[in-house]
Amino acid sequence: MLSEPRSGLLAAWGNALLAGMVSPDEAALAIVGEDAVHRVEGLPGEAGPVGLTLALGRLRGLGVTGFRVALPAPGHPLGLSGPPDFNARALEAEEAVVAFGAPYGLVPEVREVGPDGDLHVEVVWRCLPVREAPPADVPSLSEAERELAEGLRDATAVLSRLDVAGSGPVADAAVDAYRARAERGREVLAPGYPPRAVRVLELAQRVGLLISVAYENGHGGAVSASEIAARGEALRPVERVARRAQVAAYNAYVEERERKR
């Protein structure tokens, strides 16, 4: 969780565009980030792939008034509402964007192209029909913030007990990466998001950092198979909490609009 999911960037900056807070070019630039290009395929009325700026305009013309994020995992269809084909594609990608106001969803297909030494990333977003229904298992911002506070304590306790949190080059690099990102300012959410959503997303990233350290920093003090299994069992619910909070933060724009209706 040290970098933003592509679905989060598309939803956040797509929402800022729909709110008139950024230009189409600004939104597209923020969504593409360090990738080479993003295209959208399967849009109604389009015979082939189109650029991201045009696609966002088309979706608005089709009635889309907001974007939500889904971050599903096996056994946890977080943010999804069906149908099965869309859910299966989203689960394979581990992320998706679900439009609000019109029954469409976007699933990214990511590939590296180019010769060795000069690879670049291209993304095709598949536009597919979705079921208009409440997204699965998405908490409110207040619920997510409360769960994260508990999750952060749980993750810290597990890592401290199993001696994987505080030493080693991988752990140091992970902490440095998180600090560098924090110092770049609060650009992870686009203009128009409430401060609480920014706070929840930052805390979710902090919890995700600890989980990443646990999984990437070798076995640490968990030298037995039973200890390794215990660490995984302890961290899985914390990881779920962090994903739920991420989705709640990205979806806050749409939820705020719904409350004001």
N, C-alpha and C positions, 0 to 999 in steps of 0.2 A: 504493500500500500504506500510505497514511497513516491509513486507517480500516479497521476489521475487516470482513471479508466477513460478510454475514448468516448464511451457513452456518457460519462459525466461531463466531459467538455462539450459534447454536442448539445446535451440537454441544457446545461447552464448558459452557454452563449446563444443557443437557439432561443431560449426564454428571454434573454436580454434583447435579442433582435426583435422578437415579437412585441416586447414592451416598448420598443422605440428608443432604447437606451444606448444601442450601438448600431453602427452601419452594417450592411451585409458583408462588406469586405472585412471589417474588423472582426465580425463573428467568425467568418470562414478562416481567417488567419489564426485566430485563437484556437479553433477546433483542430485544424491541421497540425499546428505545433511544429514538431521536428520531423513529421512525416513528409514525404515528397508530394503526395496528392491524395485527395479524397474524392470519390465519385459516389453517386447514388444510382442504383439500378432497380428497375421494377416500379418506378413511379407511374401512377395512372396517367395515360395520355402521352407517355414518352416511350419511344421505340427502343431506346438503348440507354446507356449510362449518361448521366448529366453531371455537371459540376456542382459543388456543394452550395455555392451562392444561389444558383438557379433552383436547386432542389428545395432549399429552405423557402424560397419564394413560392414555389409550386405547392408545397405543403400548407403554407399559409392560405393560399388560394383555395385549397381543398377543405378549408375549415379548421385547420389545426390552430389552437389557441395556447398550447403549452406542451412541454415535453417532460416526461418522467423517465427515471432510470430503473433498470432491473439488473441485479447482480446475482443471478441464480447459481446454485451449486447442487450437486447430487443430493436429492432428498429435501431440497430447500428452494422452491420456486420463487425466490424473493423478488417482488416487484412485477411478476408476470400475471396475466389474466387469461391466457389462451389466445387462440386454439392450440391443439397439441403440436402442429407443425411449427408454429412460431416458437413455442416453448422449447421444442427440441433443438432448434437452431440457436436460440439464445443460450441454452444450457451448454451446447458445444462451444460457443464463443465465450461463455462465462459472463456475458453482458449483453445489454440491448437497450434501445430507447423506445419508449412507448408514447405515441402522440396522445394528446388530450384534445377533445373537440372533434376528432375525426378518427375512424378506426384503422389506423396505420401504425406499424412499428418498423424499426430499423435495426438490423443486426450486422455488425462489422465482420468482414472477411479481410484478414491482414496477411500480406505476403511481402517477402523481400525479393527485389528484382535487381538485376545488374550484375556485372562481373565481380569476382572476388576482389576485395579491396575497395570496391566502389558500390557497395550494396545500399539500396535505399528502400524505404517502406512505402507501399501503396495500400490504400484501404478502399474497399468497395462496400458500401452500405446497401444491404438488400432490403428493399421496402416490401413489406408483406402485410396482409390483413391481420388485424388483431380483434379480440373480443372486447367490447366496451363494458368493462366491469371493474370493480375496485381491485387494485393491485394486491398481490398476496403478501401478507406478513410485514407490511411497512408500518413502523411505529410513528407516532408524532415526534416532533423535535424534543419536547419535554421528556417523553418516555425514553427516547434515544440517549439524551444527555444523562439521565439517571442510570440507565443500563451501562453506559460507557464508564461512568465513575466506578461502578462496581466491577466492571470488566478490567479496568486498569489496575485496580487493587489485586484482582485474581491473577492477572498475567504477571504482575511484578512478583507476587508471592511464589508462583510456580517457578519462574525463572531463577529467583533467588535460592529457592530450595534445591533446584537441580543444577545450580552453578553454571548457568549459561548466559547470564545477562551482562556481566560487567567486564569481560576481558576478551582478548583475542582480536586479531586484525579485522575479521569480518564484522564483529560487533562494533568496533571503532569506526569502520567505514560506514556502517548503517547509521550510526548516530551522527556522524559528520554530514551525511547526505540529508538527513532530516533537518539538521540545523541550517544547512545551506538553503534548503527550500523555504524554511520559515523566514529566513532573513531576506528573501526576495519579495516579501510582502504578501498580502492576502489576495493573490491573483487566481487562486484555485476556484473561486466562485465568481461569476460574472456580476456586473452591476445589476442592482435591483433585488439582490438577495438580502434577507434580514440578517443582522449581526449574529443572531443565535445560530443560524444555519452555518455560518462561517466557523463559529466556535465549535459546533458539533462535528463538523468535518475535520477540523484540525485535531480534535481529540481522538476521532476515529483513526486518523493517520498515526497518531502517537501510539495508540493501542496496536495498530497494524505493524508499526515499526518493531515493537517488542515481540510480536508473534514472528515476524520475519527473522529477527535475531535468533529466536529460539530454534527455528527450523534450519537456518543456514549456518549456525555457528557450531556445527558438529554435534557431538553428543554431550559435550560439556561434562558435568558431573554425573549425568545419567548413564552410567556405565553398564547397567544390566538391562536385559530385554524388558523386564517388568517396569523398570524406571522409565525407559524410553516410551513404552506403551502408556504409562501413567501420565507422562508429559503430554502426549498427543491427546489423550482423553480430556485432560484439564484445559488444553488450549483450544480445542474445537469449539466449545460453546462461546469462548471469548472471541474467537474469529467470527462466529456468526453474529455476535453483538456488534462488532466493528462494521461488518458488511451492512447490517440493518441500519446502522447510524449513517453510513455513507449515503445510502438510498434516501433516508429521511431528509438529509441535508440537501441533496440535489433536487428532491421533489418538493421542497419547501415553497418554491415559487408557485407551483400549481395549487398546492394545498392552501396557501395564503389567499389566492384568488377565489378559491371555492368558499373559504370562510367569509369573505366579504360580500358574497352574493346574497 
